[in-house]
Amino acid sequence: MEFRHEPVLFEQCMEGLAIRPQGVYVDGTLGGGGHSAGICRRLAGQDAQDALAGQASKAGRDTAAGTLIGIDRDRDALAAAEQRLREFRCRKYFVQNNYANIRDVLAELEIPGIDGALLDLGVSSFQLDNPDRGFSYMHDAPLDMRMNRDDELTAADVVNGYGKKELADIISRYGEERWAGRIADFIVRKRQDKPIGTTQELVDIIKAAIPASARRTGPHPAKRTFQAIRIEVNDELGQLGRAVEEFLDVLNPGGRLCIITFHSLEDRIVKDIFNRRADPCTCPKDFPVCVCGKKADIVKVTGKPIKPGEKETEENPRARSAKLRIAEKI
């Protein structure tokens, strides 16, 4: 299957990264390489035509300009991105790992710090559109949802092995699904007959659990539950908080971190960490001067998050809930 990727908020990310031609940049969620292509183009001093044609370097250009480190948990994503980015002349490293392990990645590459990083959270278009991966409620497939197929926990393990209360809590918290209790109850009752093995079986159970009147409006009835199970399988929120802290720590002075979220819980984690790192003082508000000694090590480039415009959401509906926040290391 071809790895397609429509990068969300592309121009805003490129502007937000403020790319330095000789810098070191990390795409922590490489996916199909859409954002990375833009980073490489700026690092190597190439325009789109140069890159696609694979032309030789123009006189006076440094063929080793800049470095891209592409990280992804998905082997298929890494292989597709490496192929897509092969013509760009910047230095490139492709690493299968969790972006939360950025310190380990940099240590392995013997790179002390970076000048910018991008995290585009959530599931990629390729993973959603590939029926074999089990991410989508639109295709019948085995219940999998692992971003890294080497991981042990699958969606089938969650659906068939978690207790009713645990399932309800996950679906409510990660999916913000008002019918979480009923859905969990229906799942537990149905799996008593036989294990739930496919996405279509799960979709049918969710549809049966949600009253018909509630299914007539809004998104697909299975959307929130599938999102919740995917987040649980891949520990997405658990890894995010650590990752944001680590990426801010490894930024060089003036380096920027751009994070695109698609879920309110993701955005809240990013927002809270940015706020705390930009204003770490713990002194009571009525103190005339700071005595705690805690100093900010970042500035927020964005106050309110950047959202896609109407044109982008029309062309790429999956961008509708995207929010971009940017911070710069002091």
N, C-alpha and C positions, 0 to 999 in steps of 0.2 A: 504493500500500500504506500502511495506517495505521501510524504510527510509535508502537509500544507500548514502554513502558519501565517495568520494575519496579525501582525504585531499591533497591540493596543496602545493608543496614545504615543505613537512612534515619534513624531516631531517634538512633542513635549518632553519626551525622555531624552532625545538627543540634545535638545537645548538645555535641559536640566542637568545632564552629566557634565556639560562644559568641557568637552573632551580635549585633552592636551595631546598633540600628535606623538610625543615621545612617552606618553604615560602608560600605566598598567591598569587595565580595566577587567572587571569580572562580570560575566553574565551568569548569575547563580541559578537561573532557571532557563537553561539554554533552549529547550523546546526545539522548534524547527529552525532556529537561528535567525528569525526575522529581525529582532532587535540587535543581535550580534552583527548582522550584516551592516547595519548602519554604523555601529561602533568601529568595525574593521575598516569601513570605507573612509572614515575620518582619521583613523590611526595611520592608514597607509597612504593617505593623500590621494585616494582614488575616487572617481565619480562612478556612477552606476555603469556607464558604458565601458569604462576601463575594466571594471571588475568582471562583468559578464563576458567580455571578449578575451580576458586573460592577457591583455597587452603587456608588453615589457614596460619597466619603469621609465618614466620620463626623466630627461636629464636633470640632475640636481636633486632628485628625490631619494630619500634614504629608504632602501628596500627593507630594512629591519626596523622601520619606524613603529614604535608602540607595540604593546602586547595585549592580547585578549586571552583570558582564562574562561573557558566555557564549562560550566558544571551542570550536570543533570543526573537524576537517579535512574533515568530510563536509558538503557543501552541503545534502543532504536532511535531515540532522540539524538544521542551523541553521534551515531553513525550518519544520520541524515544531515545534521548540522555540519559535520566535518566535510561532507561532500559539497554542501551548498557554499561553504566558506573557503573552499580550497583555492580559489583564484585570487583571493585578497593577499596582499603582500606583507601584512603585519605578521608578527610572531604570534603563534596560536598554540594553546594547550587545551586539550579536551579531557575532562576528568569525570569519571563516574563516581559520584558521591552525593551526600546530602549537603545542601548549601550551608546548613548550620555548622558543618565541620570546616569552615573556611580557614581557620587557623592551621588545621592539619594539612589542608591542600597547599597553602602558601609555604608551610615548612618543608613539605615534600619537594616543592619546586624551588626552594631556597630564595623565595621572594619576601623581603621584610615588610613591605607595605604596598598599598594600592592607591591609585588616584581616583577611582570611582567604581561603583558597582550598581547593578540593576537586578531587582527581584520582581518578577512578574508571576504573582502567586496563582494558585488554583490549578486546574487541569488544562492541558493543552488541547487544541483543536484535533490534533492527530489522535490523542488518546480517547477523546470523546467520539470521534468518527470511526475509530477502528473497533468493529463489533467484538473482536476477540478479547479486548481488554476488560469488558464488562463495566465500563464507566457510565454508559448511556442507557437511559430508560427507553430510548427509541429503537434499540436493536436487541434481539434475543441472543444472549450469550451466557457463558458461565459467570457466576458471581465472583469476580476477582477484585478489580479496582486497585491493584497494587501499582504504584508508580515505578517501583523497583521490583521486578519479578523474582529477585532473589530473596526478598523479604518473606517471612513465614505467614504472617497474618493476612487473610483474605476477607473479602466481603462475606463469603459463605461462612467463614468462621464466626464473624460477628452476628450474622442473621440467625445462625443455628446454635451458637454456643452461649451467647449473652443472655442473662436473665431478663425477665419482662421489665423490671424497674430500670435496669441498666440501659436496655434498649430505648425505653421511653425517655430517659434523661438525655441520651446522646441525640436522639431525633429532635427533642425539644431544644436543647442547648445549641447544637451545631447546625440544625436545620431550621430553627425557629418555626417549627411546625405545631400549629395549635391542636392538631389531632394526634399528637405523638402517643398519648396513652392508648387510644383505640388502635392505632397502627401496631404498636408493640403487642397488644393483646391478641390481635388477629394473627400476627406473625407466630407467636408462641403456640396458639391453638392449631394453626395450619401445619407447623413443623412436627406436631405430635403424630400426624399421619405418615409423613416421610420428610426427609431433609429438603429444604428449599435450595435448589441448585442453579437456577437461571434468573436472569434479570426480568424476563417476562413473567415468571411465577411471582416474583416480588412485586412487580407492577400491578398484577391482578389482585394481590392481597391488599395493597395500599388503596387501590380503587374501591375495593369492597369495604374497607374500613372507613373511608371518608364519605360522609353523607352526600347524596347526589346533588343536593342544593349547593354544597360547598365546592363541588367539582365543575360547576357551570361557568365560573369566572376565575380569573387569575391564571397563574402558570400551570403547567402539567402537574397533576396531583402527586406524581412521584418525585418531582424535582427536589423538594426540600429533604425528603428522606434519603434519596440517593446522595445528595451533597453531604448530609450528616454522616452516612456510613463511610463515604470516601475520606472525609476528614479524619474519622476514627482510625481507619485502616492505615493511613499514612502518617498519623500523628502530626497533622499539619499545624495545628495551633500550638502544640507543645514544642515543636521545633522552631516556630517563628520567633518567639520572644528571645530565645537564646541567640538565634541567627542575627537579629537586628542589633543586639548588643555587640556581638562579635564583629560584625561588619563595620560598625562605627569605630570599634577599637583599632581595626587594622587599616583604617583610612589614613593616608598621609595628610598633613595640613593642606587645606584647600580642596581636598578630595570630597566628592559628593556621593551620597547614597540615594538612589531613586527606588521607591517601592510602590508597585501597583497591587492594590487589593481588590477583591470582588465580593467580600463578605463583611458585614458590619463588625463581626468579632475580630477579624484580621485587622481591619482598619483601626479598631480601638487599641489593639496591642501596639501597632506602629505609632499611633498618635500619642499614647501614654509614654512610651519610651522616648520619643522625640521631645516631648514636653519636659520630662524629667531631666534628660541630658542637657537640654538648653537652659533649664532653670532649676539646678539641683539644690538650691539653698533650702535648708530645713528650719531656719530661724522663724520664730513667731512673726507674724505680719506686722506687729506693732513695734518690733525692734528698730531703732533708728539706723543701725548698721549691721551688716552680716558678721556673725561671730562663729558660725559653723565652719567656715573656711572652704566650703565646697564651691568649686568653680565650674562654669559651663565649659564643655569641650566641643560643642556643636552650636551652630545657629540654624534655625529653621528657614529654609529657602521659601517654603510654601506655608502660608497660614492655614487657610482653608484648602482642602485637597483640590487638585485639578481633575476635572471630569471631561469625558469626551463630548464633542459637540454633536449637534443633531445629524450632521452629514455622516459622521463616523458611525453613529449608532444605527443609522439606516443601512449603511453598507455592511456593517458587522454587528449584528444584534447582540453577540456575546460580549460586546464592549459596554453594554448599557449600564452595568453596575460598577464599572471600573472607577477607582479613585487613585490618584497619584500624589504621593507625599515625598518631599525632597529635603534632605538635611546636608549641611556642609561642615566638615571638620575644621575646628579652629587651629 
